[in-house]
Every structure is written in structure tokens, then in C-alpha cells.
């Protein structure tokens, strides 16, 4: 799941705690390479699809660190690579 509009001082641990420590498989926080601070978004993977669906419903527009979250479904990396290559007739591996 994509989570956007995060405050720049949010840490991975904050996101993991929000979505449920035992429910979250991993969190990838976007980080600005120059500053080392958060870049305002994260990708959250869940152990169970039902937990992801519940989180999607609950946290769309949810106020977190004084900002309203934007959540959206993310396409797997492999699918993104394949969809970029398909117009050209080949598949990225």
C-alpha cells in the first residue's frame, strides 16, 4: 500500500506502529538522499490481505502528525517493470 502526505519527520517505526506492529510485514519509507529525512511517503506491506483492506478503509484521510494521509494500492515492482516493457514487446527481468 502506498501512504502519502506523511510529515517529513515521520520514521518507519511510526508508520509500523500506526498500521499495527503484528500486521505489517515491512515498511519502506521514502528518504531524501541529501537530507536523510523522510520524503513524505512510504510503502507498507501487510502479512494478510484483510489487514491491508481494513487499513486502506480506516486510514484514507486519517490525520497523522497533523497531516491527512493519502493511501492507495501499490502495484508490485515486477508488474511495474513488465508494464513499462510491454509496449516495446519485451519483458524486463
C-alpha positions in Angstrom: 0.0 0.0 0.0 1.2 3.5 -0.8 0.9 6.0 2.0 1.4 9.6 1.0 1.4 13.1 2.6 3.5 11.9 5.5 5.2 14.5 7.6 8.9 14.7 6.8 9.9 13.8 10.4 7.9 10.5 10.4 10.1 7.4 10.9 9.5 3.9 9.7 8.7 2.9 13.3 5.9 5.5 13.5 4.3 4.1 10.3 4.7 0.5 11.5 3.1 1.4 14.9 0.2 3.2 13.2 -0.7 0.3 10.9 -0.2 -2.4 13.6 3.1 -3.9 14.6 2.0 -7.5 14.1 0.0 -6.9 10.9 2.8 -5.1 9.0 5.3 -7.2 7.1 7.6 -4.3 6.2 7.7 -0.5 5.7 9.8 1.3 3.1 10.0 4.9 3.9 10.9 7.3 1.1 14.1 9.1 2.2 15.6 12.3 0.7 19.2 11.3 -0.1 20.6 14.8 0.5 18.9 15.4 3.9 18.4 11.9 5.2 14.8 12.9 6.2 11.6 11.4 5.1 10.4 12.3 1.7 6.7 12.3 2.6 5.7 8.8 1.5 6.0 5.1 2.4 5.1 1.7 1.1 3.6 -0.6 3.6 3.2 -4.4 3.1 0.9 -6.5 5.3 1.1 -10.2 6.2 -2.7 -10.5 5.5 -4.7 -9.0 2.7 -7.7 -8.5 5.0 -5.5 -6.3 7.3 -4.4 -4.3 4.3 -8.0 -3.8 3.2 -9.0 -2.7 6.7 -6.1 -0.3 6.9 -7.0 1.2 3.5 -10.5 1.9 4.6 -9.5 3.2 8.1 -6.5 5.4 7.2 -7.6 7.2 4.0 -7.7 10.8 5.1 -6.6 9.9 8.6 -4.8 12.7 10.5 -1.3 11.6 11.4 1.4 14.0 12.6 -1.0 16.9 11.8 -1.4 15.8 8.1 -4.1 13.9 6.3 -2.8 10.6 4.9 -3.3 9.6 1.3 -3.4 5.9 0.8 -3.6 4.0 -2.4 -3.0 0.4 -3.6 0.5 -0.2 -5.0 1.3 -2.4 -8.0 4.1 -4.9 -7.3 7.6 -3.9 -8.6 7.7 -6.8 -11.0 4.3 -5.8 -12.5 5.6 -2.2 -12.9 8.6 -3.4 -14.8 6.6 -5.6 -17.0 4.0 -2.9 -17.8 6.8 -0.5 -18.8 8.3 -3.0 -21.2 5.1 -4.4 -22.8 4.6 -1.5 -25.3 8.0 -2.4 -26.7 7.4 -6.2 -27.0 9.9 -7.4 -24.4 9.8 -8.1 -20.6 12.3 -6.8 -18.1 13.8 -9.5 -15.8 
